[in-house]
Amino acid sequence: MRKEKVSLIKKFLLIFLQKLSKQSMESIPKQCLSKR
């Protein structure tokens, strides 16, 4: 693989992870609240 492609994939992964963490951070408290 080329270095450019690897860096692109890493950037994409970072953005994806950030979106995921944001969603999970928002959804986790709701789940905890609904469980109680």
mmCIF file as gemmi writes it, N, C-alpha and C atoms, coordinates in Angstrom:
data_model
loop_
_atom_site.group_PDB
_atom_site.id
_atom_site.type_symbol
_atom_site.label_atom_id
_atom_site.label_alt_id
_atom_site.label_comp_id
_atom_site.label_asym_id
_atom_site.label_entity_id
_atom_site.label_seq_id
_atom_site.pdbx_PDB_ins_code
_atom_site.Cartn_x
_atom_site.Cartn_y
_atom_site.Cartn_z
_atom_site.occupancy
_atom_site.B_iso_or_equiv
_atom_site.pdbx_formal_charge
_atom_site.auth_seq_id
_atom_site.auth_asym_id
_atom_site.pdbx_PDB_model_num
ATOM 1 N N . MET Axp A 1 ? 0.848 -1.217 0 1 0 ? 1 A 1
ATOM 2 C CA . MET Axp A 1 ? 0 0 0 1 0 ? 1 A 1
ATOM 3 C C . MET Axp A 1 ? 0.876 1.257 0 1 0 ? 1 A 1
ATOM 4 N N . ARG Axp A 2 ? 0.344 2.291 -0.596 1 0 ? 2 A 1
ATOM 5 C CA . ARG Axp A 2 ? 1.097 3.556 -0.625 1 0 ? 2 A 1
ATOM 6 C C . ARG Axp A 2 ? 0.923 4.31 0.684 1 0 ? 2 A 1
ATOM 7 N N . LYS Axp A 3 ? 1.88 5.135 0.977 1 0 ? 3 A 1
ATOM 8 C CA . LYS Axp A 3 ? 1.8 5.913 2.225 1 0 ? 3 A 1
ATOM 9 C C . LYS Axp A 3 ? 0.602 6.842 2.192 1 0 ? 3 A 1
ATOM 10 N N . GLU Axp A 4 ? 0.336 7.419 1.026 1 0 ? 4 A 1
ATOM 11 C CA . GLU Axp A 4 ? -0.804 8.358 0.933 1 0 ? 4 A 1
ATOM 12 C C . GLU Axp A 4 ? -2.102 7.643 1.288 1 0 ? 4 A 1
ATOM 13 N N . LYS Axp A 5 ? -2.246 6.449 0.751 1 0 ? 5 A 1
ATOM 14 C CA . LYS Axp A 5 ? -3.487 5.707 1.009 1 0 ? 5 A 1
ATOM 15 C C . LYS Axp A 5 ? -3.597 5.376 2.496 1 0 ? 5 A 1
ATOM 16 N N . VAL Axp A 6 ? -2.508 4.962 3.092 1 0 ? 6 A 1
ATOM 17 C CA . VAL Axp A 6 ? -2.53 4.609 4.519 1 0 ? 6 A 1
ATOM 18 C C . VAL Axp A 6 ? -2.936 5.819 5.35 1 0 ? 6 A 1
ATOM 19 N N . SER Axp A 7 ? -2.361 6.968 5.038 1 0 ? 7 A 1
ATOM 20 C CA . SER Axp A 7 ? -2.691 8.173 5.813 1 0 ? 7 A 1
ATOM 21 C C . SER Axp A 7 ? -4.165 8.532 5.623 1 0 ? 7 A 1
ATOM 22 N N . LEU Axp A 8 ? -4.654 8.339 4.405 1 0 ? 8 A 1
ATOM 23 C CA . LEU Axp A 8 ? -6.072 8.634 4.146 1 0 ? 8 A 1
ATOM 24 C C . LEU Axp A 8 ? -6.955 7.717 4.982 1 0 ? 8 A 1
ATOM 25 N N . ILE Axp A 9 ? -6.623 6.456 4.99 1 0 ? 9 A 1
ATOM 26 C CA . ILE Axp A 9 ? -7.412 5.484 5.773 1 0 ? 9 A 1
ATOM 27 C C . ILE Axp A 9 ? -7.359 5.846 7.256 1 0 ? 9 A 1
ATOM 28 N N . LYS Axp A 10 ? -6.186 6.231 7.718 1 0 ? 10 A 1
ATOM 29 C CA . LYS Axp A 10 ? -6.058 6.6 9.142 1 0 ? 10 A 1
ATOM 30 C C . LYS Axp A 10 ? -6.936 7.802 9.448 1 0 ? 10 A 1
ATOM 31 N N . LYS Axp A 11 ? -6.927 8.774 8.552 1 0 ? 11 A 1
ATOM 32 C CA . LYS Axp A 11 ? -7.763 9.97 8.771 1 0 ? 11 A 1
ATOM 33 C C . LYS Axp A 11 ? -9.23 9.562 8.833 1 0 ? 11 A 1
ATOM 34 N N . PHE Axp A 12 ? -9.638 8.743 7.879 1 0 ? 12 A 1
ATOM 35 C CA . PHE Axp A 12 ? -11.028 8.296 7.833 1 0 ? 12 A 1
ATOM 36 C C . PHE Axp A 12 ? -11.394 7.543 9.111 1 0 ? 12 A 1
ATOM 37 N N . LEU Axp A 13 ? -10.5 6.676 9.541 1 0 ? 13 A 1
ATOM 38 C CA . LEU Axp A 13 ? -10.752 5.903 10.763 1 0 ? 13 A 1
ATOM 39 C C . LEU Axp A 13 ? -10.891 6.827 11.966 1 0 ? 13 A 1
ATOM 40 N N . LEU Axp A 14 ? -10.032 7.819 12.03 1 0 ? 14 A 1
ATOM 41 C CA . LEU Axp A 14 ? -10.086 8.763 13.152 1 0 ? 14 A 1
ATOM 42 C C . LEU Axp A 14 ? -11.437 9.467 13.18 1 0 ? 14 A 1
ATOM 43 N N . ILE Axp A 15 ? -11.859 9.957 12.025 1 0 ? 15 A 1
ATOM 44 C CA . ILE Axp A 15 ? -13.15 10.661 11.954 1 0 ? 15 A 1
ATOM 45 C C . ILE Axp A 15 ? -14.281 9.713 12.336 1 0 ? 15 A 1
ATOM 46 N N . PHE Axp A 16 ? -14.21 8.499 11.81 1 0 ? 16 A 1
ATOM 47 C CA . PHE Axp A 16 ? -15.247 7.517 12.096 1 0 ? 16 A 1
ATOM 48 C C . PHE Axp A 16 ? -15.31 7.219 13.595 1 0 ? 16 A 1
ATOM 49 N N . LEU Axp A 17 ? -14.133 7.046 14.193 1 0 ? 17 A 1
ATOM 50 C CA . LEU Axp A 17 ? -14.073 6.757 15.637 1 0 ? 17 A 1
ATOM 51 C C . LEU Axp A 17 ? -14.645 7.914 16.44 1 0 ? 17 A 1
ATOM 52 N N . GLN Axp A 18 ? -14.311 9.119 16.03 1 0 ? 18 A 1
ATOM 53 C CA . GLN Axp A 18 ? -14.823 10.29 16.756 1 0 ? 18 A 1
ATOM 54 C C . GLN Axp A 18 ? -16.347 10.328 16.684 1 0 ? 18 A 1
ATOM 55 N N . LYS Axp A 19 ? -16.893 10.052 15.508 1 0 ? 19 A 1
ATOM 56 C CA . LYS Axp A 19 ? -18.358 10.052 15.369 1 0 ? 19 A 1
ATOM 57 C C . LYS Axp A 19 ? -18.96 8.964 16.241 1 0 ? 19 A 1
ATOM 58 N N . LEU Axp A 20 ? -18.324 7.804 16.221 1 0 ? 20 A 1
ATOM 59 C CA . LEU Axp A 20 ? -18.825 6.685 17.02 1 0 ? 20 A 1
ATOM 60 C C . LEU Axp A 20 ? -18.817 7.042 18.503 1 0 ? 20 A 1
ATOM 61 N N . SER Axp A 21 ? -17.712 7.573 18.96 1 0 ? 21 A 1
ATOM 62 C CA . SER Axp A 21 ? -17.599 7.914 20.385 1 0 ? 21 A 1
ATOM 63 C C . SER Axp A 21 ? -18.642 8.961 20.76 1 0 ? 21 A 1
ATOM 64 N N . LYS Axp A 22 ? -18.868 9.908 19.874 1 0 ? 22 A 1
ATOM 65 C CA . LYS Axp A 22 ? -19.885 10.935 20.166 1 0 ? 22 A 1
ATOM 66 C C . LYS Axp A 22 ? -21.25 10.281 20.328 1 0 ? 22 A 1
ATOM 67 N N . GLN Axp A 23 ? -21.589 9.401 19.398 1 0 ? 23 A 1
ATOM 68 C CA . GLN Axp A 23 ? -22.893 8.738 19.46 1 0 ? 23 A 1
ATOM 69 C C . GLN Axp A 23 ? -22.999 7.902 20.733 1 0 ? 23 A 1
ATOM 70 N N . SER Axp A 24 ? -21.958 7.138 21.025 1 0 ? 24 A 1
ATOM 71 C CA . SER Axp A 24 ? -22.006 6.264 22.204 1 0 ? 24 A 1
ATOM 72 C C . SER Axp A 24 ? -22.088 7.096 23.482 1 0 ? 24 A 1
ATOM 73 N N . MET Axp A 25 ? -21.352 8.19 23.531 1 0 ? 25 A 1
ATOM 74 C CA . MET Axp A 25 ? -21.395 9.045 24.718 1 0 ? 25 A 1
ATOM 75 C C . MET Axp A 25 ? -22.795 9.608 24.923 1 0 ? 25 A 1
ATOM 76 N N . GLU Axp A 26 ? -23.487 9.852 23.825 1 0 ? 26 A 1
ATOM 77 C CA . GLU Axp A 26 ? -24.855 10.389 23.949 1 0 ? 26 A 1
ATOM 78 C C . GLU Axp A 26 ? -25.85 9.288 24.287 1 0 ? 26 A 1
ATOM 79 N N . SER Axp A 27 ? -25.594 8.096 23.76 1 0 ? 27 A 1
ATOM 80 C CA . SER Axp A 27 ? -26.576 7.018 23.942 1 0 ? 27 A 1
ATOM 81 C C . SER Axp A 27 ? -26.381 6.277 25.265 1 0 ? 27 A 1
ATOM 82 N N . ILE Axp A 28 ? -25.164 6.211 25.753 1 0 ? 28 A 1
ATOM 83 C CA . ILE Axp A 28 ? -24.904 5.449 26.997 1 0 ? 28 A 1
ATOM 84 C C . ILE Axp A 28 ? -25.716 6.018 28.177 1 0 ? 28 A 1
ATOM 85 N N . PRO Axp A 29 ? -25.693 7.318 28.418 1 0 ? 29 A 1
ATOM 86 C CA . PRO Axp A 29 ? -26.487 7.856 29.539 1 0 ? 29 A 1
ATOM 87 C C . PRO Axp A 29 ? -27.976 7.544 29.376 1 0 ? 29 A 1
ATOM 88 N N . LYS Axp A 30 ? -28.464 7.591 28.155 1 0 ? 30 A 1
ATOM 89 C CA . LYS Axp A 30 ? -29.889 7.286 27.928 1 0 ? 30 A 1
ATOM 90 C C . LYS Axp A 30 ? -30.172 5.843 28.305 1 0 ? 30 A 1
ATOM 91 N N . GLN Axp A 31 ? -29.281 4.935 27.915 1 0 ? 31 A 1
ATOM 92 C CA . GLN Axp A 31 ? -29.489 3.523 28.244 1 0 ? 31 A 1
ATOM 93 C C . GLN Axp A 31 ? -29.476 3.331 29.762 1 0 ? 31 A 1
ATOM 94 N N . CYS Axp A 32 ? -28.543 3.981 30.426 1 0 ? 32 A 1
ATOM 95 C CA . CYS Axp A 32 ? -28.445 3.852 31.888 1 0 ? 32 A 1
ATOM 96 C C . CYS Axp A 32 ? -29.735 4.382 32.535 1 0 ? 32 A 1
ATOM 97 N N . LEU Axp A 33 ? -30.231 5.47 32.004 1 0 ? 33 A 1
ATOM 98 C CA . LEU Axp A 33 ? -31.449 6.068 32.566 1 0 ? 33 A 1
ATOM 99 C C . LEU Axp A 33 ? -32.641 5.15 32.344 1 0 ? 33 A 1
ATOM 100 N N . SER Axp A 34 ? -32.708 4.559 31.163 1 0 ? 34 A 1
ATOM 101 C CA . SER Axp A 34 ? -33.861 3.715 30.855 1 0 ? 34 A 1
ATOM 102 C C . SER Axp A 34 ? -33.812 2.414 31.654 1 0 ? 34 A 1
ATOM 103 N N . LYS Axp A 35 ? -32.628 1.954 31.982 1 0 ? 35 A 1
ATOM 104 C CA . LYS Axp A 35 ? -32.52 0.704 32.747 1 0 ? 35 A 1
ATOM 105 C C . LYS Axp A 35 ? -33.061 0.89 34.157 1 0 ? 35 A 1
ATOM 106 N N . ARG Axp A 36 ? -32.838 2.065 34.736 1 0 ? 36 A 1
ATOM 107 C CA . ARG Axp A 36 ? -33.265 2.273 36.125 1 0 ? 36 A 1
ATOM 108 C C . ARG Axp A 36 ? -34.744 2.548 36.255 1 0 ? 36 A 1
